Amino acid sequence: MTTTVRPWLPKLFTALLVAALGLTPGRTVAADAAPLHAVGRILEPRDTTGVRMQTAEVHAHFRRSPGAEDFPVGYRADVAARFRLIVGADERILIGFPLGPSASSGRLLWAASLRDFTVSVVDGDQGRRLPHREEKVSVTWEGERFEERWAVWDLELAGGRPVTLEVRYWLAVETGRPWGDLRFYYVLATGRHWAGTIGEVTVRVTSDAALGPDLVRAGTTPGFRWTGQALEWAWRDLEPDFDLELYLANTFFRDALDEAERRFADPTPDLENLAAARAALMEAVASLDPDLFPPRRVDPDRVGRAIQAGVAAHERARATAPADPALARERVRFLWQAAHWSGEPGHAVAFLEAAGEYLGSHPEAAGDWWFVTPPQMVDMALRVFAGPDDPGARRAAVKSLLRLVPPLTVADEPLVLREAIEADGRLRQETRLPAEPGAPDPAIFGRGEVRVAAAPFFRSFEYRRAVPDPGAWLESWARETVLAALGPAAVARLGRASGGRAIEQDLVRALVDPVRDRLRVVVEVKTPWPIRRATGAVDPGRRAASLLLAAGSPAVLEASGGTVTWLGWTAMAAGTGFVGLSLTFIGLWFARRAQVRRAARRAARS
């Protein structure tokens, strides 16, 4: 498959990420050691110190960073700063370093948090790590108090003996908009809280990407020089009342595609390589947007081939470590972005399959991890259904969506619908449900009907119960489950995309089929009178009949019977007595007549 990135997709993709991730304008970053007690709103020390800073050497290096887990395009500045301190007489001081948002420079800086912060005492080429702790420092800004997070440590200085401190950390460099200018802010103003002026201040900025004076944007602190490899600022005898600001054109995208291709070509790609390659590829895709990087400098077809190389790299990684959850997550993220970049239904199918596999082993991620939430999964499924008619792709999409829907669980015991006819002909209904949460009301099965015919001598009944297909009960349950999991609006969109209700029916059928054969329904009727006839009964009894149904087998249970009333029994007994007495008199009459005849014959002979 040849993949070509559509020209309008980078802009759409950028807008989507900005909206989804809530990117805000770039934040500035702060960094310079200062006596902790010197922090104040107007930046005047509360106490004085005799410690002087002889030199301050700062080196900041820009490079790519994996960034956030779900938004990998990121940049970081690795900062190493050395401060040479000296004091005339022995002094023990508490030194602080802001680790996040700070107002210590005289303006409120919503700074990126410093990571992996360390401080050491340097003696020649040797360094000795100093322990530090984090403390909250209360600061007032424009009449409002808030707390800053600082790293603080104690330092003892001997009079006349200089000490060099080295501070290292890294921090994210935000670009204000995706792949926009690099922004870097370095706090110098806190340096004026030391005794006297700072003898020498040097700030050097280097980068893995192309760098030069022509890339420096307006707003940058003036006075820098270009050494051929770095931008450099230098001051002597400085008592700073300003901070250093740098706005630099982002040129990382220029080699982004090379970077992505190189990493994807690794025969055994690991997680770090795959994440970095995805970040680089995102830069390359974004560079196709003329609003971000005019003029266009990347071949869209080459980007498409790089996407295919990424798919192959993830397959190799999956074959090497099929059970690695971190690699599985990275694969899901990459395929989601590949589908958005290329617009290819095939990539949407691959994403849905990967997301479905991940949800199969990590069901707790459903609705929790942004990439596998119902809106994202449904959006990808819509891409599949809007593409060429491909039954295999459609089945894969339905299978993946089912990972978001809780399965139906049918109890081992049957669903019993029991009805009893009272002596007066009233029908009492009893239902025993399987203990399954979310199952619909079995009222869908309705009630039986009984007719009782009462006469003076005999009472009879006829019972009839039409039992719908129990599968309809399952389907009702499945439909409600699908709507609850995906949302009615999403199900409606899927229906429209697939020409009616076909997708909803597919989802319902896929939920019902695994449990259809397990569902059993027993319909049972009990009567106060003997049953003479039971149609469809598999277990008839003297005063009860039952019918066992499975899904797919609607049926009718009919039973009839009756009993003789006491008046009937009395009438029968009276009638029987009357008939017996009558027969006795008739017999006696015939016997007397026979006797008379015999007497007459004897008289005639004599």
C-alpha positions in Angstrom: 0.0 0.0 0.0 1.3 3.4 -1.0 0.6 6.1 1.6 0.4 9.8 0.7 -0.2 12.4 3.2 -3.0 14.7 2.1 -2.0 18.4 2.0 -4.9 19.6 4.2 -4.3 16.9 6.9 -1.4 18.5 8.7 -3.4 21.6 9.5 -6.4 19.6 10.6 -4.2 17.4 12.7 -2.5 20.3 14.3 -5.8 22.0 15.2 -7.1 18.7 16.5 -4.2 18.3 18.9 -4.3 21.9 20.0 -8.0 21.5 20.9 -7.6 18.1 22.4 -4.6 18.7 24.5 -5.3 22.3 25.6 -2.0 23.7 24.5 -1.4 27.2 25.8 1.0 29.9 24.9 4.6 29.2 25.8 5.7 29.5 29.4 9.0 31.0 30.5 11.6 29.3 32.5 13.6 30.5 35.5 16.9 29.6 36.9 19.6 31.4 38.9 20.9 30.7 42.4 20.0 33.3 45.0 20.1 33.6 48.8 16.8 32.2 50.0 16.2 35.0 52.4 16.6 37.6 49.6 13.4 36.6 47.9 10.8 39.4 48.0 8.2 41.1 46.0 10.3 44.1 45.1 13.4 41.9 44.9 15.3 43.6 47.8 17.0 41.3 50.3 15.4 41.0 53.7 18.9 40.3 55.1 22.3 41.1 53.6 25.1 38.7 52.8 28.7 39.3 52.3 29.0 36.6 49.7 30.0 37.8 46.2 29.5 35.9 42.9 32.7 36.2 41.0 31.6 34.4 37.8 28.5 32.8 36.4 28.8 30.5 33.4 25.6 29.1 31.9 25.3 26.6 29.1 21.9 25.7 27.7 21.6 23.1 25.0 18.4 22.5 23.0 17.5 19.0 21.8 14.5 16.8 21.1 12.6 15.3 23.9 10.1 12.5 23.8 7.7 15.0 25.3 4.4 13.9 27.0 3.3 10.4 26.6 0.4 11.2 24.3 2.0 14.2 22.6 5.5 13.2 21.9 6.8 16.3 20.0 8.8 18.1 22.6 12.1 19.9 23.1 14.2 20.4 26.1 17.0 22.5 27.3 19.8 20.8 29.2 21.3 23.4 31.5 24.6 23.4 33.3 25.5 26.5 35.3 28.6 27.2 37.4 28.7 29.9 40.0 32.0 30.9 41.7 31.3 32.4 45.1 33.7 34.1 47.6 33.3 35.8 50.9 35.7 37.9 53.0 34.8 36.2 56.4 33.5 32.8 57.2 29.8 32.6 56.6 27.1 29.9 56.5 24.3 30.7 54.1 21.1 29.0 52.8 20.9 29.1 49.0 17.8 28.5 47.0 16.9 27.7 43.4 13.3 28.0 42.1 12.0 24.8 40.6 8.8 26.0 39.0 6.6 29.1 38.7 8.3 32.0 40.4 8.0 35.8 41.0 11.5 36.2 42.4 12.8 38.1 39.4 10.2 40.8 39.7 7.7 39.4 37.3 5.5 36.4 37.5 7.1 33.5 35.5 4.9 30.5 34.9 8.0 28.4 34.5 8.3 24.8 33.4 9.3 22.6 36.3 13.0 21.8 36.5 13.8 18.1 36.2 16.6 16.0 37.6 18.0 18.9 39.6 21.4 18.4 41.1 24.0 20.7 42.8 27.6 20.0 43.4 30.7 21.6 44.7 33.3 21.5 41.9 37.1 21.4 42.7 39.0 21.2 39.4 37.6 18.3 37.5 36.1 16.7 40.6 32.6 17.3 41.9 31.0 16.5 45.2 27.2 16.2 45.2 25.5 18.4 47.8 22.2 17.3 49.4 19.3 19.6 48.8 15.7 19.6 49.9 12.5 21.1 48.6 10.8 23.9 50.5 7.8 26.1 49.9 8.6 29.8 49.8 5.8 32.3 50.4 5.8 35.2 47.9 3.5 38.1 47.4 2.7 39.1 43.9 0.4 42.1 43.2 -1.2 41.8 46.6 -1.7 38.1 46.4 0.3 35.5 48.3 1.2 32.2 46.9 3.9 29.5 47.4 6.8 28.8 45.2 8.6 25.5 45.1 12.4 25.8 45.7 15.4 23.6 46.1 17.4 24.8 49.0 20.7 23.7 50.5 23.2 24.9 53.1 26.7 26.1 52.2 29.6 27.0 54.4 32.2 29.3 53.0 35.6 30.1 54.4 36.8 33.7 54.2 39.0 34.3 51.1 38.5 30.8 49.7 36.3 30.7 46.6 33.8 27.9 46.1 32.4 26.8 42.7 28.9 25.4 42.6 27.6 23.5 39.6 23.9 23.2 39.1 22.4 20.8 36.4 18.9 20.2 35.3 16.7 20.0 32.3 13.4 21.5 31.5 10.8 21.4 28.7 11.1 24.3 26.2 7.6 25.1 25.0 7.0 26.5 21.6 3.8 28.5 22.1 2.1 26.6 19.3 2.9 23.2 17.9 6.3 23.3 16.3 6.5 27.0 16.6 9.5 29.1 17.8 11.6 27.9 20.7 11.2 30.1 23.7 13.8 30.3 26.5 13.9 32.6 29.5 16.8 32.7 32.0 16.5 34.6 35.2 19.5 36.9 35.9 17.9 39.5 38.1 18.1 37.4 41.2 21.9 37.6 40.9 21.9 41.1 42.2 21.0 39.9 45.7 24.7 38.8 46.1 27.1 41.3 47.6 28.5 43.7 45.0 28.4 43.0 41.3 28.8 39.8 39.4 32.3 39.8 38.0 31.7 37.9 34.8 28.5 36.5 33.4 28.5 34.2 30.3 25.5 32.5 28.8 26.0 30.1 25.8 23.1 28.5 23.8 23.7 25.5 21.5 21.3 23.2 19.7 21.1 19.8 18.0 19.3 21.6 15.2 20.6 24.3 12.9 21.5 27.5 14.8 22.6 30.9 13.6 22.0 34.6 14.1 19.5 34.7 11.3 17.2 32.4 13.3 17.0 34.7 16.3 13.5 36.3 16.5 12.4 39.7 17.7 12.2 40.1 21.5 15.5 38.4 22.2 17.8 40.1 24.6 20.3 42.1 22.5 24.1 41.9 22.8 24.7 38.3 21.7 27.4 37.2 19.4 27.6 34.2 17.1 30.7 32.1 17.6 30.0 29.7 14.7 28.6 27.1 17.1 26.7 29.0 19.8 24.9 32.1 20.6 26.7 33.8 23.4 26.0 36.7 25.8 28.8 38.1 28.0 28.8 40.9 30.7 31.3 42.2 33.2 30.7 43.7 36.6 27.0 43.1 36.2 24.4 44.0 38.7 21.5 42.6 36.7 18.1 44.2 36.7 16.9 42.2 33.7 16.5 38.6 32.6 17.7 37.0 29.4 15.1 36.1 26.8 15.6 34.1 23.6 13.1 33.5 20.8 14.6 31.1 18.2 13.1 29.8 15.0 12.5 26.1 15.3 14.6 24.2 12.7 14.3 20.7 14.2 11.8 19.9 11.5 14.5 20.1 8.8 16.0 16.8 9.7 12.9 15.3 11.2 12.2 12.9 8.4 15.8 11.7 8.3 15.5 11.1 12.0 12.3 9.2 11.7 13.5 7.0 8.8 16.8 6.3 10.7 15.0 5.2 13.8 12.3 3.2 12.1 15.0 1.3 10.1 16.4 -0.1 13.3 16.2 -4.0 13.0 15.2 -4.3 16.6 13.5 -1.0 17.6 12.9 -0.4 21.2 10.4 1.9 23.0 12.7 4.9 23.1 13.5 4.6 19.3 9.8 4.2 18.4 8.7 7.2 20.5 11.4 9.4 19.2 10.7 8.4 15.6 7.0 9.2 16.1 7.9 12.6 17.5 10.2 13.3 14.5 7.5 12.1 12.1 5.0 14.4 13.7 7.4 17.3 13.0 7.7 16.2 9.4 4.0 16.0 8.9 3.5 19.4 10.6 6.1 20.9 8.3 3.7 20.3 5.4 1.4 23.0 6.9 2.4 26.2 5.1 1.1 28.3 8.0 3.8 26.8 10.3 6.8 26.4 8.1 6.8 28.3 4.8 7.8 27.3 2.3 7.0 23.6 2.2 10.2 21.5 2.3 9.2 17.9 2.8 8.0 15.5 0.1 4.5 14.2 1.1 5.1 10.9 -0.6 8.3 10.4 1.4 6.3 11.1 4.6 3.9 8.4 3.5 6.7 5.9 3.0 8.0 6.8 6.4 4.6 6.0 7.9 4.7 2.6 6.3 8.2 2.1 7.6 6.8 2.9 11.1 4.1 0.3 10.7 6.7 -2.3 9.8 9.0 -1.2 12.7 6.1 -1.6 15.2 5.4 -5.1 13.8 9.1 -6.1 14.4 8.9 -4.7 17.9 5.7 -6.6 18.6 7.2 -9.8 17.3 10.2 -9.4 19.6 8.2 -8.5 22.8 4.5 -9.3 22.2 3.5 -9.0 25.9 5.2 -5.6 26.5 2.4 -3.2 27.5 4.5 -0.1 26.9 5.3 -1.1 23.4 1.6 -1.9 22.9 0.6 1.5 24.0 3.2 3.1 21.7 1.8 1.1 18.8 -1.7 2.3 19.5 -0.6 5.9 19.6 1.4 5.6 16.4 -1.4 3.9 14.5 -3.9 6.5 15.7 -1.6 9.2 14.3 -0.8 7.3 11.1 -4.6 7.1 10.4 -5.0 10.8 10.9 -1.9 11.7 8.9 -2.7 9.5 5.9 -6.5 9.3 5.9 -6.1 5.6 4.8 -8.9 3.2 6.0 -6.2 0.5 6.3 -4.4 2.5 9.0 -7.8 3.0 10.8 -8.4 -0.7 10.7 -4.8 -1.3 12.0 -5.4 1.2 14.8 -8.8 -0.4 15.8 -7.2 -3.9 15.9 -4.3 -2.7 18.0 -6.6 -0.8 20.3 -8.9 -3.8 20.6 -5.9 -6.1 21.5 -4.7 -3.6 24.1 -8.2 -3.3 25.6 -8.5 -7.1 25.7 -5.5 -7.3 28.0 -6.0 -4.0 29.8 -9.8 -3.5 30.0 -9.3 -0.9 32.7 -8.0 1.5 30.0 -11.4 1.7 28.3 -12.7 5.2 28.6 -9.7 6.2 30.7 -6.9 6.4 28.2 -7.7 9.1 25.6 -6.7 7.0 22.5 -9.1 4.2 23.4 -12.1 6.2 24.6 -15.4 5.6 22.7 -15.2 8.9 20.7 -11.8 8.0 19.3 -12.7 4.4 18.6 -16.0 5.4 17.0 -14.3 8.1 14.9 -11.9 5.5 13.5 -14.7 3.0 12.8 -16.5 5.7 10.9 -13.4 6.1 8.7 -13.6 2.4 8.0 -17.3 2.4 7.1 -16.9 5.5 4.9 -14.1 3.8 2.9 -14.4 1.1 0.3 -16.8 -1.8 1.0 -14.5 -4.3 2.8 -16.3 -7.0 4.9 -13.1 -7.9 6.7 -12.4 -4.3 7.7 -16.0 -3.9 8.9 -15.7 -7.1 11.0 -12.4 -5.8 12.5 -14.0 -2.5 13.4 -17.0 -4.1 15.0 -14.7 -6.5 16.9 -12.7 -3.6 18.2 -15.7 -1.5 19.3 -17.0 -4.5 21.2 -13.9 -4.1 23.5 -15.6 -1.0 24.8 -18.9 -2.8 25.6 -19.2 -5.0 28.6 -20.1 -8.6 27.6 -23.4 -10.2 28.5 -23.1 -12.8 31.2 -25.8 -15.4 31.5 -26.2 -17.4 34.7 -25.9 -21.1 34.7 -29.3 -21.6 36.3 -32.3 -21.0 34.0 -34.6 -18.1 34.1 -37.7 -19.4 35.7 -41.1 -17.9 34.9 -43.6 -19.6 37.3 -47.3 -19.0 37.3 -49.9 -20.5 39.6 -53.7 -20.7 39.2 -55.5 -20.0 42.4 -58.7 -22.0 43.4 -60.7 -18.9 42.5 -59.1 -18.7 39.0 -56.8 -15.8 39.7 -53.3 -16.1 38.2 -50.3 -15.5 40.5 -46.9 -14.8 38.8 -43.5 -15.6 40.2 -40.2 -14.9 38.4 -36.8 -16.0 39.4 -34.1 -13.9 37.7 -30.5 -14.8 37.0 -28.3 -12.6 39.2 -26.8 -10.6 36.4 -26.5 -6.8 36.7 -27.9 -4.8 33.9 -30.2 -7.5 32.6 -33.6 -6.1 31.4 -36.9 -6.8 33.1 -38.3 -10.2 32.1 -41.7 -8.6 31.7 -40.9 -8.9 28.0 -42.2 -12.4 28.4 -45.6 -11.2 29.3 -48.2 -13.2 31.4 -50.3 -16.2 30.9 -54.1 -16.2 30.4 -56.5 -18.5 32.3 -60.2 -19.0 31.7 -62.3 -20.8 34.3 -65.8 -22.2 33.5 -67.8 -22.8 36.7 -71.1 -24.9 36.6 -73.1 -26.2 39.5 -71.8 -29.7 39.1 -68.3 -29.2 37.4 -65.5 -26.5 37.3 -63.0 -26.5 34.4 -60.0 -24.3 33.3 -58.0 -23.5 30.2 -54.5 -21.9 30.5 -52.5 -20.5 27.6 -49.2 -18.8 27.6 -47.4 -17.5 24.5 -43.7 -17.3 25.2 -41.7 -15.0 22.9 -38.3 -16.1 21.7 -35.9 -15.7 24.7 -33.3 -14.4 22.2 -35.4 -11.2 22.0 -34.8 -10.7 25.7 -31.0 -11.1 25.1 -31.1 -8.7 22.1 -32.9 -6.1 24.2 -30.3 -6.5 26.9 -27.5 -6.2 24.3 -28.9 -3.1 22.6 -29.2 -1.3 25.9 -25.6 -2.3 26.8 -24.3 -1.0 23.4 -26.1 2.4 23.8 -24.8 2.8 27.4 -21.2 2.0 26.4 -20.9 4.0 23.1 -23.6 6.6 23.6 -26.8 7.0 21.5 -25.3 9.7 19.3 -22.3 7.6 18.4 -24.4 4.6 17.6 -26.6 6.8 15.4 -23.6 8.0 13.6 -22.4 4.5 13.0 -25.8 3.6 11.7 -25.9 6.5 9.3 -22.4 5.6 8.1 -23.3 2.0 7.5 -26.6 2.6 5.8 -29.3 2.2 8.5 -29.0 0.1 11.6 -26.6 -2.5 10.3 -23.7 -1.7 12.6 -25.9 -1.6 15.7 -27.3 -5.0 14.7 -23.8 -6.3 14.2 -22.8 -5.2 17.6 -25.9 -6.6 19.2 -25.5 -9.9 17.4 -21.8 -10.1 18.4 -22.8 -9.7 22.1 -25.7 -12.2 21.9 -24.1 -15.0 19.9 -21.6 -16.2 22.6 -24.3 -16.6 25.2 -27.4 -17.5 23.1 -27.0 -21.2 23.6 -26.5 -20.8 27.4 -29.8 -19.0 28.0 -32.6 -21.3 29.2 -36.1 -20.3 30.2 -38.4 -22.6 32.1 -42.1 -21.7 31.9 -44.0 -23.5 34.7 -47.7 -23.5 35.5 -49.3 -25.0 38.7 -53.0 -25.6 39.2 -55.3 -26.6 42.0 -56.9 -29.2 39.7 -55.6 -32.2 37.8 -54.3 -31.3 34.3 -56.0 -33.4 31.6 -54.0 -32.0 28.6 -50.7 -30.1 28.3 -49.6 -29.0 24.8 -45.9 -28.6 24.4 -45.2 -29.7 27.9 -41.9 -31.6 28.4 -42.5 -32.3 32.0 -46.3 -32.7 32.7 -47.4 -33.6 36.2 -50.7 -34.2 37.9 -51.2 -30.6 38.9 -48.2 -28.9 37.1 -46.8 -28.6 33.6 -43.5 -27.0 32.5 -41.8 -26.1 29.2 -38.1 -25.6 28.8 -37.1 -23.1 26.1 -33.8 -22.0 24.6 -33.1 -18.8 22.6 -34.5 -19.1 19.2 -37.5 -21.2 20.2 -40.7 -19.3 20.9 -43.5 -21.6 22.0 -47.0 -21.8 23.5 -47.8 -23.7 26.7 -51.4 -24.8 26.9 -53.0 -26.8 29.7 -56.6 -27.7 30.6 -58.3 -29.6 33.3 -61.0 -29.4 35.9 -62.8 -31.1 38.9 -66.4 -32.1 40.0 -67.9 -29.8 42.6 -69.5 -31.1 45.8 -72.9 -30.5 44.4 -72.0 -32.6 41.5 -70.7 -35.4 43.7 -73.9 -35.2 45.8 -76.0 -35.3 42.6 -74.1 -38.2 41.3 -74.5 -40.1 44.7 -78.2 -39.3 44.8 -78.7 -40.4 41.2 -76.8 -43.6 41.8 -78.9 -44.4 44.9 -82.1 -43.7 43.0 -81.1 -45.9 40.1 -80.1 -48.7 42.5 -83.5 -48.5 44.4 -85.4 -48.5 41.1 -83.5 -51.5 39.9 -84.3 -53.2 43.2 -88.0 -52.6 42.8 -88.0 -53.7 39.2 -86.1 -56.9 40.2 -88.6 -57.6 43.0 -91.5 -57.0 40.6 -90.1 -59.4 38.1 -89.4 -61.9 40.8 -93.0 -61.7 42.1 -94.4 -62.0 38.6 -92.3 -65.1 38.0 -93.5 -66.5 41.3 -97.2 -65.9 40.4 -96.7 -67.6 37.0 -95.1 -70.6 38.6 -98.0 -70.9 41.1 -100.6 -70.8 38.2 -98.9 -73.5 36.3 -98.8 -75.8 39.3 -102.6 -75.2 39.8 -103.4 -76.0 36.3 -101.6 -79.4 36.4 -103.5 -80.5 39.5 
